[in-house]
Amino acid sequence: MTVGVDVAVAHQEAVDAVRRGLSELPPGAPVRLRKKTSNLFRFRGGEGGLAVDGLDRVLSVDPEARTADVQGMTTYEDLVAATLPHGLMPLVVPQLKTITLGGAVVGLGIESTSFRNGLPHESVLEADVLTGTGEILRTARDELPDLLAGLPNSYGTLGYALRLRIELAPVRPFVRLRHVRFGSAEETAKALAEVTATREWAGERVDFCDGTVFSADEHYVTLGEMVDSAPYLSDYTGQGIYYRSIQERDSDHLTIHDYLWRWDTDWFWCSRALGVQHPVVRRLWPSRYRRSDVYRRLVALDRRVGLSQAIARRSGAAGVEPIIQDVEVPVERLPEFLAFFHDEIGISPVWLCPLRQRRTERSGAAQTPDRPRWPLYPLDPDATYVNVGFWSDAELAPGQAPDHHNRRIEQVLLTMDGHKSLYSTASYPRDEFDALYGGATYRELKARYDPDGRLPDLYTKTVTG
Ligand SMILES: Cc1cc2nc3c(=O)[nH]c(=O)nc-3n(C[C@H](O)[C@H](O)[C@H](O)COP(=O)(O)OP(=O)(O)OC[C@H]3O[C@@H](n4cnc5c(N)ncnc54)[C@H](O)[C@@H]3O)c2cc1C
């Protein structure tokens, strides 16, 4: 892969600067990234941090080898803009434009290609990682493979990925969508399992698959097929709202670009809470601000000033509990999980995304090449899972702990061989956490790559804060 001389020099300067920055942070000062955007839902920031300027570019795209060399803080918005002109896309493109490649690899992105391509870390061929020792280590399937295997779900606590080489996949210009309705969670789970196993539905190819649950008897599985021409094109970046179209039509056509970003314009459906879906507000709201990162900043502001909490208390509740979670359950347990969820939590809509570990010789660090294991987020390589995403508030009754619902979800997941992502709040006790997220392996990796504990510990970072 050829990287232009200017680009290579600029990259090396940025790498040297971040390495220097780490060595100059006073001993004991907390190490965290200082970057313009984040999609974490733990608002525990503060001043300072490690500047990572100049590490947010695509270094090169190799259309022949179908790979890209990408700096760790590059957003998927920029990554997709660099690959689509070559007729290529990353194997998994998380839905929110400002999610970065490094963030998706260490924090587990997921999307509608995950039923065939697994998760973003499974298409990383190599990475340069600034570890807690201040060294920059290259990791690949045949070079320090334990580090590559340990990156997913490490959330920057073993090191920061400064450059990654990833695989790309060919695309066609348009996506034909089918929104297939199911009346029950059982039928929906069966359909997701069948599409994952056969990559077809009703005899037609499926390239993309996700689902939306509006209520216990209204589920949709959305199936996308890449095509070379389209009879018409819809646009959900203006007055139209993508998630509502799922209920309103059986089929649709989008450009591949608009398909990949279909959920960002309204942050799935979460822009609703900010009034952006009201026709009058929507007309007045500048289109360049209809983006997930803008809404997230507004939510961060609300958390700081406590407006939602105050409103809930005025209406008699003990407060509201933010429930911003993505969880994974084996596909056969999906009906059971949804029944619990409708009964006790009651948030809607809910996003579904089938997921299966990728099977390929190229898919990353492995004990055996075609069945890699990712010890900090262990999944059964032979199982199909469904990611269930729900992002809203629930009212608390008097006497309920501030994390009442989130803790209940964790407990129920434990009974269903389920996991949850750690980008938001987590309350697991240490022993449960260690059992779920490879605690023993993590401690070995931490001792090897950050022996002085310069970077935060995973449990502290994701649970206790
Ligand atoms: C409402 C909501 C819905 C979501 N839905 C989805 C979804 O559907 N699909 C999906 O894919 N994801 C989803 N996410 C989760 C998102 O992918 C993760 O939060 C991801 O880690 C965010 O990446 P980021 O680039 O914004 O990283 P940041 O938020 O900046 O950082 C995330 C963590 O990764 C670390 N980190 C960042 N960059 C690097 C690096 N280069 N090397 C090492 N460590 C690094 C940081 O230290 C931090 O701990 C959702 C999040 C929210 C809030």
The ligand as an ORCA input file, in Angstrom:
! r2SCAN-3c Opt
* xyz 0 1
  C     -27.264      6.118     21.441
  C     -26.111      5.277     20.990
  C     -26.321      4.291     20.056
  C     -25.259      3.542     19.628
  N     -25.507      2.674     18.665
  C     -24.510      2.089     18.097
  C     -24.764      1.271     17.007
  O     -25.893      1.038     16.656
  N     -23.737      0.757     16.342
  C     -22.482      0.984     16.759
  O     -21.575      0.553     16.096
  N     -22.204      1.644     17.875
  C     -23.175      2.241     18.534
  N     -22.930      2.987     19.612
  C     -21.666      2.860     20.357
  C     -20.412      3.390     19.761
  O     -20.007      2.602     18.670
  C     -19.315      3.269     20.817
  O     -19.655      4.148     21.854
  C     -17.943      3.604     20.270
  O     -16.946      3.190     21.169
  C     -17.832      5.100     20.081
  O     -16.685      5.393     19.344
  P     -16.094      6.878     19.262
  O     -15.206      6.822     18.100
  O     -17.138      7.919     19.290
  O     -15.154      6.885     20.508
  P     -15.121      7.738     21.810
  O     -16.494      7.936     22.310
  O     -14.291      8.923     21.596
  O     -14.319      6.734     22.718
  C     -14.841      5.501     23.075
  C     -13.805      4.758     23.877
  O     -12.826      4.275     23.003
  C     -11.538      4.761     23.345
  N     -10.897      5.075     22.088
  C     -11.311      5.964     21.152
  N     -10.451      5.947     20.108
  C      -9.508      5.028     20.386
  C      -8.366      4.551     19.701
  N      -8.016      5.025     18.518
  N      -7.616      3.578     20.284
  C      -7.939      3.070     21.492
  N      -8.998      3.513     22.201
  C      -9.786      4.478     21.647
  C     -11.753      5.943     24.226
  O     -10.691      6.055     25.161
  C     -13.074      5.591     24.911
  O     -12.873      4.783     26.023
  C     -23.961      3.732     20.129
  C     -23.736      4.696     21.079
  C     -24.813      5.472     21.494
  C     -24.553      6.530     22.497
*
